[in-house]
Amino acid sequence: MLTNIVPPMLKASSTGALRLLTVSGSVQWNAAWAAAVGEHIYASSFHNGYMTQPSTFTQSAVTACALRPRGSFMDSVAALRTTLDKTGRTIAISADEWGLGPPWKVKTFAVAHGMYAAGFLGAVTRGARANNLQFTNYFEPINEGAVQVLPFNTTLTPVGEVMRLFSQHTGGDLLEVPTEAIAGDLDTTATVDGSTLIVTVASLSAVGWAPTHLSLTLDGWKGGGSGGSSKGKVVSLVAQGFAEDSLFDMKETAVEVEASGHVELTIPPFSVVQLTLAK
């Protein structure tokens, strides 16, 4: 059940023309920066979002990669938040340079890289307000992970395809989701923007290779079409395996939302599914 709209995260206000983006270092580094120029620091740039891709792409290895952002990465963001707060200054966090790679060492961007992106973007979206995490910047999207530019055309990599889905949440208000929807294999992010609800669900586990059937009850989004039901749009990035050269197959379908607000989604293994519903 998706309930309780959370207000957008607070924006840092400018105290002057000069605003600095510093690089996170030790506790002593942050304290020294804050003491010297704290009133001009907008955010501390955090570079702990990289994870070295596995030497062998096994089911357990790629699953561990996809789960890392929700676990140890967000733990490190929370630890940085604590050290910055101790300076007595209001300093945001900018989670820069993230991805399964690092990207300049990756020869082929595959499903595992896309699922790392899904785990990362879901985790930072849900944890942004609590940690005053204002930005996430991928370095470098062009020909190093998200967009492949060729002499006569461009294509999205699996990372770019995942970014495209999560970009739909931009500008929306974050919804609280049940604990079980962001635990274990599933990672769920939900936002509402005016009359549009967007729910993105990633299955972060490649172990077992079986689909998950997810039941959602959408409070306040009950079906209103003929017969008391309504149609939502579902875009799925379906993983064609988990190997080092695997890709997503994108599918778009319609799903029926019952008059009670109940909807059933099938989440393929190691894939991302996004439901869009307009009132």
C-alpha positions in Angstrom: 0.0 0.0 0.0 1.5 3.3 -1.1 0.6 6.1 1.4 1.7 9.4 3.0 3.0 11.8 0.5 6.4 13.2 1.7 7.1 16.9 0.9 10.0 17.6 -1.5 13.4 17.8 0.1 14.4 21.3 1.3 16.6 23.3 -1.0 19.7 25.0 0.4 19.4 28.8 0.2 22.2 31.0 -1.2 24.0 33.3 1.2 25.9 35.1 -1.5 27.2 35.0 -5.1 30.0 32.5 -4.3 28.9 28.9 -3.7 31.5 26.2 -3.4 31.3 22.4 -4.1 34.0 20.8 -2.0 35.4 17.3 -2.2 34.7 15.0 0.8 37.7 13.9 2.7 38.3 13.0 6.3 36.4 14.3 9.3 39.3 16.8 9.8 39.2 17.9 6.2 35.4 18.6 6.4 35.8 20.5 9.7 38.7 22.6 8.3 36.7 23.5 5.2 33.6 24.4 7.2 35.6 26.6 9.6 37.4 28.5 6.8 34.6 28.9 4.1 31.6 27.1 5.5 29.2 29.9 4.8 30.0 29.6 1.0 29.9 25.8 0.8 26.8 24.5 -0.9 27.6 20.8 -1.1 30.3 18.3 -0.4 31.1 16.1 -3.5 31.1 12.4 -2.6 32.9 9.9 -4.8 32.1 6.6 -3.1 29.5 5.5 -5.6 31.8 3.3 -7.7 32.1 -0.4 -7.4 34.5 -2.6 -9.3 32.7 -4.9 -11.7 33.1 -8.6 -10.9 35.9 -10.5 -12.7 33.3 -13.2 -13.4 29.7 -12.4 -14.0 27.9 -15.0 -11.9 24.4 -14.8 -10.5 25.6 -14.1 -7.0 28.3 -11.7 -8.1 26.0 -9.4 -10.1 23.3 -9.6 -7.4 25.9 -8.3 -4.8 26.7 -5.4 -7.1 23.0 -4.4 -7.5 22.4 -4.5 -3.8 25.5 -2.5 -2.9 24.0 1.0 -3.3 21.1 0.2 -0.9 23.5 -1.2 1.6 27.1 0.0 2.1 26.8 3.0 -0.2 23.9 4.6 1.6 25.6 3.7 4.9 28.6 5.8 3.8 26.3 8.6 2.8 24.7 8.6 6.3 28.1 8.6 7.9 29.1 11.6 5.8 25.9 13.4 6.7 26.9 12.9 10.4 30.4 14.4 10.0 29.0 17.3 8.0 26.4 18.1 10.6 29.1 18.2 13.3 30.6 21.2 11.5 27.5 23.3 12.5 27.0 24.3 8.9 24.3 23.4 6.5 26.2 21.5 3.8 24.4 19.3 1.3 25.8 16.2 -0.3 26.4 15.7 -4.1 26.9 12.0 -4.8 29.2 12.3 -7.8 31.0 9.7 -9.9 29.0 6.5 -9.4 28.5 3.3 -11.3 29.7 -0.3 -11.8 33.1 0.1 -13.3 34.6 2.6 -12.9 33.2 3.4 -16.4 36.5 4.2 -18.1 37.6 0.6 -17.4 34.4 -1.1 -18.7 34.5 -2.4 -22.3 30.8 -3.4 -22.5 28.0 -1.9 -20.5 25.5 -4.7 -19.8 22.5 -5.6 -17.7 24.6 -5.8 -14.5 25.7 -2.2 -15.0 22.0 -1.2 -15.6 20.9 -3.0 -12.4 23.6 -1.3 -10.4 22.2 2.0 -11.7 18.6 0.9 -10.7 19.7 0.1 -7.2 21.7 3.3 -6.9 19.0 5.6 -8.3 16.3 4.0 -6.2 18.4 4.3 -3.0 19.4 7.9 -3.5 15.9 9.0 -4.5 14.4 7.6 -1.3 17.3 8.7 0.9 17.8 12.2 -0.5 15.7 14.2 1.9 16.9 12.5 5.1 20.6 13.0 4.1 20.2 16.4 2.3 21.5 14.7 -0.8 20.9 17.3 -3.5 22.6 15.8 -6.6 23.8 12.6 -8.2 26.1 13.1 -11.1 27.3 10.2 -13.4 30.8 10.6 -14.8 30.8 10.4 -17.8 27.5 9.5 -19.5 28.7 10.0 -23.1 30.6 7.0 -24.4 31.4 6.0 -20.8 28.3 4.3 -19.7 24.9 5.8 -20.6 24.9 7.0 -24.2 27.0 5.4 -27.0 27.7 7.9 -29.7 28.7 6.3 -33.1 29.5 8.0 -36.4 25.9 8.0 -37.6 23.7 7.2 -34.7 23.4 7.1 -30.9 22.1 4.4 -28.6 21.3 4.0 -24.9 23.2 1.4 -23.0 21.5 -0.6 -20.2 22.6 2.2 -17.8 21.1 4.9 -20.0 17.8 2.9 -20.4 17.5 2.7 -16.6 18.3 6.4 -16.3 15.5 7.2 -18.7 13.0 5.4 -16.6 14.1 7.0 -13.3 14.1 10.4 -14.9 10.3 10.2 -15.0 10.4 10.7 -11.2 12.0 14.2 -11.6 9.9 16.9 -10.0 7.5 14.4 -8.2 6.8 14.1 -4.5 8.2 11.0 -2.9 5.8 8.5 -1.5 6.4 6.2 1.4 6.3 2.5 0.4 5.9 -0.6 2.6 9.1 -1.9 4.1 8.7 -5.2 2.2 8.8 -3.3 -1.1 12.3 -2.1 -0.5 13.7 -5.3 1.1 15.2 -8.5 -0.2 15.1 -8.8 -4.0 12.7 -5.9 -4.6 13.5 -2.2 -4.7 10.6 0.2 -5.1 10.5 3.9 -5.7 7.2 5.8 -6.0 6.4 9.5 -6.7 3.4 11.5 -7.6 3.5 14.6 -9.8 0.1 16.4 -10.0 -2.3 13.8 -11.4 0.4 11.2 -12.3 1.6 8.4 -10.2 4.9 6.6 -11.1 6.0 3.4 -9.4 9.4 1.9 -10.4 10.2 -1.6 -9.2 13.6 -3.3 -9.7 14.3 -6.9 -9.0 17.9 -6.7 -7.8 18.5 -10.5 -7.6 19.7 -12.7 -10.5 19.8 -15.8 -8.2 17.1 -18.3 -9.0 16.0 -16.5 -12.2 12.3 -16.6 -11.5 9.8 -13.7 -11.8 8.2 -12.0 -8.8 4.5 -11.3 -8.7 3.8 -8.0 -6.9 0.4 -6.9 -5.6 0.0 -3.2 -5.0 -2.9 -1.3 -3.4 -2.8 2.3 -4.5 -4.7 4.4 -2.0 -6.3 7.4 -3.6 -5.7 6.0 -7.1 -8.7 3.8 -7.5 -9.8 2.8 -11.0 -12.2 5.2 -12.5 -12.7 3.8 -16.0 -15.5 1.7 -17.4 -16.6 -1.0 -15.0 -14.8 0.9 -12.2 -11.3 0.0 -13.4 -8.7 2.0 -15.3 -5.6 1.3 -17.4 -2.0 2.1 -16.4 1.0 2.0 -18.7 3.8 -0.4 -17.8 7.3 -0.1 -19.3 9.6 -3.1 -18.6 13.4 -3.5 -19.0 13.6 -7.3 -19.2 17.0 -8.7 -18.7 18.2 -11.1 -21.4 20.5 -12.9 -18.9 23.2 -11.5 -16.6 26.3 -12.2 -18.6 29.0 -9.6 -19.3 27.4 -8.8 -22.7 23.7 -9.2 -21.8 21.2 -6.5 -22.7 17.6 -5.4 -21.8 14.6 -6.0 -23.9 12.2 -3.1 -23.5 8.5 -3.9 -23.5 5.4 -1.6 -23.1 2.1 -3.0 -22.0 -1.2 -1.9 -20.4 -2.2 -3.1 -16.9 -5.7 -2.8 -15.3 -6.1 -1.1 -12.0 -9.2 -2.3 -10.2 -11.8 -0.1 -8.7 -10.4 -1.0 -5.3 -7.0 0.4 -6.3 -5.5 -3.1 -6.6 -3.0 -3.8 -9.4 -0.8 -6.9 -10.1 2.7 -6.5 -11.6 5.0 -9.2 -12.8 8.7 -8.3 -12.2 11.0 -10.5 -14.4 14.3 -11.5 -12.7 17.0 -8.9 -12.7 14.8 -6.4 -14.4 13.1 -3.0 -14.0 9.4 -2.4 -14.3 7.7 1.1 -14.2 4.0 1.7 -13.8 2.5 5.1 -14.8 -1.0 5.9 -13.8 -2.9 9.2 -14.5 -6.1 10.1 -12.6 
